[in-house]
Structures are given as C-alpha cells and as structure tokens.
Amino acid sequence: MAQDLTTLPDLATPRTPATLRDARWTRAQWLLLVTLCVVLALDGLDVSMVGVALPSIGRELGLGTESLQWIVSGYVLGYGSLLLLGGRMADLMGRRRIFLAALAVFAAASLLGGLVSDPTLLIATRFIKGLAAAFTAPTGFSIITTNFAEGRERNRAISIYTTFGASGFSLGLVVGGLMTALSWRWTFLFSVPIAVAAVLLGLRFIPRDRPANDGGHDVWGAATLSAGMLGLVFTLVSAPSFGWGSAQTIGGFAASAAVLAAFAWIETRAKHPLIRFGILREGWVARANLSAVALFGSYLSFQFIVTLYLQSVLGWAPLAMALALLPAGLMVAGSAPFASRLIDRFGATRLVIAGLLSLSLGYLLFLRIGTEPTYVTDILPSVLLLGVGFALGFPSINVQATAGIHDAEQGLAAGLIQTSTQVGAALVLAVTTALVGSGGHAGHASAAAMLDVFRPGLGLSTAVAVAGLVIAAAPRWWRLRRAGATI
C-alpha cells in the first residue's frame, strides 16, 4: 500500500552513533565501485564534451541550431527511452552480462562517430551510444544496490557513484574544449580507449550473478515508449519551421500522445512491464523523479544555449568557454567524499531542496547577462551556484529515488530515475530549441539581437528549476504547516 508522503519519516532526522559508523568495504567492493564509477563518468563526459564541440561541428558540416540539437538529443533520447528496459533486462538476464555487452557497443559507436562525416550517420551513432548507455547506467546502479547493504553503506556508495556521473558531465566541458582545439572528432574518439579499458576492468571485478527465474521482456512497451518520445521531441523541434498551428505540428502531437497512451495501456497489462506504475506511490519515488527532470533538464538546456552564445556570438574559444564553467565541475567533483555524510546529517530531502534553490538562483542571476559580460561579476556567480546545486541535489535525488525499494525492483527504480533524468532533459531541450527557433534567426551581426533570441530559452531553464523546487519543497512545507497547526 502506498504511503502518504506527509507521514513519511523525515530523511533529515539525525542518525544514532551506531548508524554513523564507517562501513568497512572489502578490496573487491572498492574495485567494483571504481569500475562502475568510471563508466558512469564516461556517460556524463560524453554528453558535455560533444556539447562544447557543437559550434565547430555546425561550421564544418553546415548544420543549424535545430540539427545541432539532435546531436545532443539523439544521445539523451536514446539513453532515456530504453533505460526502463535496460534496468528490467539487468534484473532478468543478469547484470554483469548486460553491462559488459552494452559497454562494448558504446565503444564501437564512439569509434564510428569520430570517423563519419554525414550528419545523419553522426546523429545515428549518438542515438546508438545513448541506447548502449541506457543499459550500462541502470545496470551499474543496480549492481551497487545489490552489492552494498541498504543504509549508510549503500548511501555512501550511491553518493560516490552519482557524484562521479555529475563530475564527468561537468569536467567534460574542459576535456571537450581541449579535444575541440584539436578537432571536434576527438570529442567522439576520446571515449573509445576509456570504454575498452572499462570492459577489461568489468570482466575482472564485476561479480557474476544469476538471472531471475521469471524471465520476460516488455518489447512492445519499449517500442511504444521510444516511438512516442521520439515523435514528441521531433514535433517540438520542428514546430517553429512548420508553425505551431500547422497540420504537421498538431498531427505530430496527437500521434505522439496516442503512442504514449498505448505505452501506458500496455504497461497495465504486460506480464513483465517496463514500469510497475505502483512504484511511483512508494516512498519519495515520484517526487525524486520530478526533481531529476528539473535539475538535469534545466541545466542541459542552459549549457546548450550558453555554449552557442559564448562561442558563436561572442567569439569565445572552446577552451575559454570550458574553463569559464570549470568551477562548477570542480565543486561537484570535490563534493564526492562528503556527499554521503551530508545526506546522513541533513537528510536527502533538505539537500534536494537546497540544490534546486541554488540552481534557481544561479539561472536568475544569469538572466542579467549582456553582450559584453564581465566574467567575475556576470558569469562566475551563476557558475558557483550551479556547482553547489548539482553537488547537493544530484546524489540526494538518487538516494531518494531508491530508498526502501525491494532488491527485486532496484533495477526498475534505478532505470526509472535515470529515465526521468534523460527523457526530461530531452524534452526540456526540445522546448528550449523550439523557443529559440520561434525567435527567428538574427544572424551573427548583432550580438544583442542574438541574445534576445536566446533569452526565452534561459527563462525556460529558470522556470523548470523553480517548478522543481516547489515540487520538492511542498511535502516538507505541508508537514511543517500541519505541525504548526497542532501546537
């Protein structure tokens, strides 16, 4: 039976000394965690590296903003659309087997992406890499949750793991800047040796596990979810060109809604559904997933706009732009040793609220940006606030999303939170691109005109973060209000 969120124990309640004792991990557990962290960091690194290279790719291949968006969205949409299937297959077919096979596909797609010149093939390789990551990410998460005991030990492992993912995403900006200085192709090829090395580490350190006996795969559910999300994103991105009231746009939205409705219908009748909708009523699962959409969706859209504006409009070099955003990545990476301690001391709920508040303030400050920004006063404050927001919010959201879930559904819970993160990011980025496209193409002659085109997208990032903050804070505010009323 689902629990009332207002009656759940506050995750911020201080723990007793017994629960705060250090978990003693074996050498095998440490090496296992290192292997999984490398792969998750590689996923995040890949997204942000390519983001830095977008202007260079656009110039060489003759791509506009809408096409460039698909290089980012192709990855995150492929990633998000099959995460639920990836998590479920890990539970049913064996986590080690799924993880290593998908990682090998990721390495091959990275190599191919660095060699092709056709835009369609380039986007296709990004989509394939996203599909591969859709199996490694939830599988890695469920390997952790089934090899580390629930409580402080698991919280510590999850905090380190998710912080590596966020750090990879943040530090990938700098790596992307360095690689783009050589050639944008190196932002694709850079991942190849790391992925191959991770496969070798995985063969050595990931323990063998037995597949579940109740096999079954929701192929139709995966197909309808992927088709529905692809149709929705494509319609959103294409709407400015066709017109919001055109038959193509209205028909695209209607068709996407029908396919997603079919997905929901299939899930209620499938023997082994991708998602058991009842899990959304357990603990903080639903609210954690909405918080993930707000956090990653707002930031990915923000980075997309800022990358294009600073490089294409203001003429910043890729490395200069990456170094400007580096403090956020350093803050996220530096928080790794302390994330689990903060969660134990203050509770995940408070940290999620604090993280989304910091992100919201960072976006609000950036809205002041002009055509001749001063880094220390106009950009750095926002960068620091975004770093704090990611460092506090990202690991806490993941702890919230899997706390109290039975081991048999840890793959599902892990896949669900990562699906929300990636699909939410793809949708927010699609809306952002549509807003920018609706503003017309002012050209590069006037930085002020281009900034006016980008401002609605910056406003959307801010609105999404604020909405996430309200959703995350509402139950706590309601509990405090009820407590005050009974005094």
Secondary structure, DSSP 8 states (H G I E B T S, - for coil): ----GGGS--TTS---GGGGS-----HHHHHHHHHHHHHHHHHHHHHHHHHHHHHHHHHHHT--HHHHHHHHHHHHHHHHHTHHHHHHHHHHH-HHHHHHHHHHHHHHHHHHHTT---HHHHHHHHHHHHHHHHHHHHHHHHHHHHHS-TTHHHHHHHHHHHHHHHHHHHHHHHHHHHHHHH-TTHHHHTHHHHHHHHHHHHHHHS------SS----HHHHHHHHHHHHHHHHHHHHHHHH-TTSHHHHHHHHHHHHHHHHHHHHHTT-SS-S--GGGGGSTTHHHHHHHHHHHHHHHHHHHHHHHHIIIIIT---HHHHHHHHHHHHHHHHHTHHHHHHHHHHH-HHHHHHHHHHHHHHHHHHHTT--SS--IIIIIHHHHHHHHHHHHHHHHHHHHHHHTT--GGGHHHHHHHHHHHHHHHHHHHHHHHHHHHHHT----SS-HHHHHHHHHHHHHHHHHHHHHHHHHHHHHHHHHHHHHHHH-
